[in-house]
Each structure stands twice: as structure tokens, then as C-alpha cells.
Amino acid sequence: MIEDDQETADYVARGLREQGHAVDHVGDGHEGLFRAGEVAYDVLIVDRMLPGIDGLSTVRILREAELRTPVLFLTALGGVGDRVRGLDAGGDDYLAKPFAFAELLARVNALARRPPLAEVQTTLRAGNLEMDLLKRTVMRGGKEIDLQPREFQLLEYLLRHAERVVTRTMLLEAVWDFHFDPKTNIVETHISRLRSKLAQWGGPELIHTVRGAGYVLRVPASVASA
């Protein structure tokens, strides 16, 4: 449960525990985001208005990282537009405050009865390169690499397709959402910047140009087997 109001959190946690549920509670979006990525919870109860990262952003980041744990928004924002925004952000259910505990329990139980989801990947690796999809960080050889959002998206796509050639068109569609050729060197420029940043702490080249085809992220065999 990610809830910054301690009185509400204590009330809900006590009631759920009395019904046999195990409950962890954190009071801000940052901690909730990290905890949700580390532990395989059956259900997340999330407030909308949270310190650090608000509830909508927290759930969006989890969904972008492909974590599909069912989410119940529990919030004072109960208008139709609020509920729509919550569901659009990745919520599975929405309950406005004030609420009846019996209804909250029924909704939690319904979400918990859903078939378990396969474990999702929240970390991508290639050799000594590691990307944390929840923390939005990239490390190489234990040292952090500062990437701009578009560079992060580009590297994520290459990591997800490691050892496979991806074309310029594939990158334009996946990273820039272009379904046409903008007739610029936008891909080449970002690949060049990304290469430079990945090389700043040393190590072999990871992103290779395949002439006439595109690019491939490949770890040298000597490094991969080390």
C-alpha cells in the first residue's frame, strides 16, 4: 500500500490483516516505486496524491517497466475524469474516499483472484552494462551513465533486441514514434552520442553499425564469457 495518510494506512492495513492479508506500507511514491519492483505483490493499493512521485506517475512508470501487478487506486479524487485518468494510467480499479472497508476488501480480493502473471523483467543487461527500468538508471562497470530520456529509450530498445539487427525505420517508429522518414540524421546523431556516453568509462564498443542494414548491440564473446 502506497499511502501518505498514516491514519488511513493504519485503518486499511489493520482491516486487511484481520482478513488474512499480508500488508506492507510506504508513504511516498519513490519508496513505493522501488518496493513494487523488488517484491512480487499480489495487489498494489495506491493513493493519487503522494509526496515524491504522485500516484499516477508511479503506476505509469511501473507499467512502462512492464510490471503488471493489479493496482487499486484509493483516493479522494473521485470525479469521473479522475477515475478515467487513473484507469488510463494503468490502474485496474478505482475507489474514492470516503469508502466502506467491506467494498475495499471485496475489490482487493477480486484483484488478488486474478491468475498470477509471469515474472517481468525490470533490469536489462549486456556484459557489464545494466539498465534499471524502474529507477531509470544505466550503469556500466558499476559506474553510472547519465542519459537523456531519448537516449535512454534508444538504449532500452537496443538492449531488448540485443544481438539482433535493428533498422533505422524500426528505431524511428519505436523511439520517436515517426511512421515516416523525417529525412534527417536524427538516428545517427543519437547513436553517436550514446556510443560516446557508453564508452566514457572504457570497455569495448557495444553498438555496432551493420552497413546497409542498421545497428546491433553486441557484447564481444570474450567479455560475455568472462
C-alpha positions as CSV (number, residue, x, y, z in Angstrom):
1,M,0.0,0.0,0.0
2,I,1.4,3.4,-1.1
3,E,-0.5,5.9,1.1
4,D,0.8,9.1,2.8
5,D,-2.1,9.5,5.3
6,Q,-1.0,7.4,8.3
7,E,-4.5,7.2,9.8
8,T,-5.9,5.8,6.6
9,A,-3.0,3.4,6.1
10,D,-3.3,2.1,9.6
11,Y,-7.0,1.5,9.3
12,V,-6.8,-0.3,5.9
13,A,-3.7,-2.3,6.9
14,R,-5.3,-3.5,10.2
15,G,-8.5,-4.5,8.4
16,L,-6.7,-6.4,5.6
17,R,-4.5,-8.2,8.1
18,E,-7.6,-9.2,10.1
19,Q,-8.8,-10.8,6.9
20,G,-5.6,-12.8,6.4
21,H,-3.7,-10.5,4.0
22,A,-0.1,-9.6,4.5
23,V,0.4,-5.8,4.1
24,D,3.4,-3.7,3.5
25,H,3.0,0.1,3.7
26,V,5.1,3.0,2.4
27,G,4.3,6.7,2.5
28,D,5.7,8.2,-0.7
29,G,5.9,7.4,-4.4
30,H,9.6,7.0,-4.6
31,E,9.7,4.2,-2.0
32,G,6.6,2.7,-3.4
33,L,8.0,2.5,-6.9
34,F,11.2,0.7,-5.7
35,R,9.3,-1.6,-3.4
36,A,6.8,-2.6,-6.0
37,G,9.7,-3.5,-8.4
38,E,11.5,-5.6,-5.8
39,V,8.7,-7.7,-4.3
40,A,6.2,-9.8,-6.1
41,Y,3.0,-8.4,-4.6
42,D,-0.5,-9.7,-5.5
43,V,-2.1,-6.3,-5.4
44,L,-1.0,-2.6,-5.0
45,I,-3.2,-0.1,-3.3
46,V,-2.1,3.4,-4.4
47,D,-3.2,6.9,-3.4
48,R,-3.2,9.5,-6.1
49,M,-1.8,12.4,-4.1
50,L,1.6,11.3,-2.8
51,P,4.9,13.1,-1.9
52,G,7.9,12.5,-4.2
53,I,6.2,10.9,-7.2
54,D,2.4,11.2,-7.5
55,G,0.3,8.0,-7.7
56,L,-0.5,8.3,-11.5
57,S,3.2,8.7,-12.4
58,T,4.2,5.9,-10.1
59,V,1.8,3.5,-11.8
60,R,2.7,4.8,-15.3
61,I,6.4,4.0,-14.6
62,L,5.6,0.6,-13.3
63,R,3.5,-0.2,-16.5
64,E,6.3,1.2,-18.7
65,A,8.6,-1.2,-17.0
66,E,6.1,-4.0,-17.8
67,L,5.2,-4.7,-14.2
68,R,1.6,-5.9,-14.3
69,T,0.7,-6.3,-10.7
70,P,-3.0,-5.3,-10.3
71,V,-3.4,-1.7,-9.0
72,L,-6.3,-0.3,-7.0
73,F,-6.3,3.5,-6.7
74,L,-7.7,4.6,-3.3
75,T,-8.0,8.4,-3.4
76,A,-10.1,11.4,-2.5
77,L,-10.2,12.4,-6.2
78,G,-13.4,10.7,-7.1
79,G,-14.7,12.6,-10.2
80,V,-15.4,10.8,-13.4
81,G,-12.4,12.5,-15.1
82,D,-10.2,11.4,-12.1
83,R,-11.3,7.8,-12.4
84,V,-10.7,7.8,-16.2
85,R,-7.2,9.2,-15.7
86,G,-6.4,6.6,-13.1
87,L,-7.5,3.8,-15.3
88,D,-5.7,5.2,-18.3
89,A,-2.5,5.4,-16.3
90,G,-2.6,1.7,-15.7
91,G,-4.9,1.2,-12.8
92,D,-7.2,-1.8,-12.7
93,D,-9.7,-0.5,-10.2
94,Y,-10.6,2.8,-8.6
95,L,-12.2,3.5,-5.2
96,A,-12.9,7.0,-3.9
97,K,-12.6,8.2,-0.3
98,P,-14.5,8.1,1.9
99,F,-15.1,4.4,1.4
100,A,-16.6,1.4,3.1
101,F,-14.0,-1.2,4.2
102,A,-16.2,-4.0,3.0
103,E,-16.1,-2.7,-0.5
104,L,-12.4,-2.1,-0.4
105,L,-11.9,-5.7,0.8
106,A,-14.1,-7.1,-1.9
107,R,-12.2,-5.2,-4.6
108,V,-8.8,-6.3,-3.2
109,N,-10.0,-9.9,-3.1
110,A,-11.3,-9.7,-6.7
111,L,-7.9,-8.4,-7.9
112,A,-6.0,-10.9,-5.9
113,R,-8.0,-13.8,-7.5
114,R,-6.7,-12.9,-11.0
115,P,-4.3,-15.5,-12.4
116,P,-0.7,-14.9,-11.4
117,L,1.3,-13.0,-14.0
118,A,4.6,-14.2,-15.3
119,E,7.6,-12.6,-13.7
120,V,8.6,-9.5,-15.6
121,Q,12.0,-8.2,-16.3
122,T,12.8,-4.9,-14.7
123,T,16.6,-4.9,-15.4
124,L,18.2,-5.3,-18.8
125,R,21.9,-6.4,-19.1
126,A,24.5,-6.8,-21.7
127,G,28.0,-7.6,-20.5
128,N,28.9,-5.1,-17.8
129,L,26.1,-2.7,-19.0
130,E,23.0,-2.7,-16.8
131,M,19.7,-0.7,-17.2
132,D,17.3,-0.5,-14.3
133,L,13.8,0.2,-15.8
134,L,12.3,1.3,-12.5
135,K,15.0,3.6,-11.2
136,R,15.6,4.8,-14.8
137,T,19.4,4.4,-14.4
138,V,22.2,3.0,-16.5
139,M,25.4,1.6,-15.1
140,R,28.5,0.3,-16.9
141,G,31.2,-1.5,-14.9
142,G,29.5,-0.2,-11.7
143,K,29.6,3.5,-12.8
144,E,26.5,5.4,-13.6
145,I,26.0,6.9,-17.1
146,D,23.8,10.0,-17.4
147,L,21.4,9.7,-20.3
148,Q,18.8,12.0,-21.7
149,P,15.3,10.5,-21.9
150,R,15.5,9.8,-25.7
151,E,19.0,8.2,-25.3
152,F,17.5,6.0,-22.5
153,Q,14.7,4.9,-24.8
154,L,17.1,4.2,-27.6
155,L,19.4,2.1,-25.4
156,E,16.4,0.3,-24.0
157,Y,15.3,-0.7,-27.4
158,L,18.7,-1.9,-28.4
159,L,19.1,-3.9,-25.2
160,R,15.7,-5.6,-25.7
161,H,16.8,-6.5,-29.2
162,A,20.5,-7.4,-28.3
163,E,22.3,-9.5,-30.8
164,R,19.7,-8.6,-33.4
165,V,20.0,-6.1,-36.2
166,V,17.5,-3.2,-35.9
167,T,16.9,-0.9,-38.8
168,R,16.7,2.9,-38.9
169,T,13.0,2.6,-39.6
170,M,12.5,0.4,-36.6
171,L,14.2,2.9,-34.3
172,L,12.3,5.9,-35.8
173,E,9.0,4.1,-35.0
174,A,9.9,2.7,-31.6
175,V,11.8,5.6,-30.1
176,W,10.5,8.7,-31.9
177,D,7.1,7.4,-32.9
178,F,7.8,8.5,-36.5
179,H,5.9,6.5,-39.1
180,F,7.6,8.3,-41.9
181,D,11.2,9.2,-42.8
182,P,12.0,12.7,-41.5
183,K,14.9,12.9,-43.9
184,T,17.3,13.9,-41.1
185,N,20.2,12.3,-39.3
186,I,18.4,12.2,-36.0
187,V,19.0,8.4,-35.5
188,E,22.7,8.7,-36.4
189,T,23.2,11.7,-34.2
190,H,21.7,9.9,-31.1
191,I,23.6,6.7,-31.8
192,S,26.8,8.7,-31.9
193,R,26.1,10.4,-28.6
194,L,25.0,7.1,-27.0
195,R,28.2,5.4,-28.1
196,S,30.3,8.2,-26.6
197,K,28.5,8.0,-23.3
198,L,28.8,4.2,-23.1
199,A,32.5,4.5,-23.8
200,Q,33.3,7.2,-21.2
201,W,34.3,4.6,-18.6
202,G,36.2,2.4,-21.1
203,G,35.4,-1.0,-22.4
204,P,34.7,-2.5,-25.8
205,E,32.3,-1.0,-28.3
206,L,28.8,-2.3,-27.8
207,I,26.7,-0.6,-30.5
208,H,27.9,-1.7,-34.0
209,T,26.8,-0.4,-37.4
210,V,25.7,-3.1,-39.9
211,R,26.4,-1.4,-43.2
212,G,23.3,-1.2,-45.3
213,A,21.1,-2.7,-42.6
214,G,21.1,-0.8,-39.3
215,Y,22.6,-1.3,-35.9
216,V,23.2,-4.1,-33.4
217,L,24.0,-4.1,-29.7
218,R,26.5,-7.0,-29.3
219,V,28.9,-7.9,-26.4
220,P,32.2,-9.4,-27.6
221,A,32.4,-13.1,-26.9
222,S,35.5,-12.6,-24.7
223,V,33.5,-10.2,-22.5
224,A,30.3,-12.1,-22.4
225,S,32.0,-15.3,-21.2
226,A,34.2,-13.5,-18.6
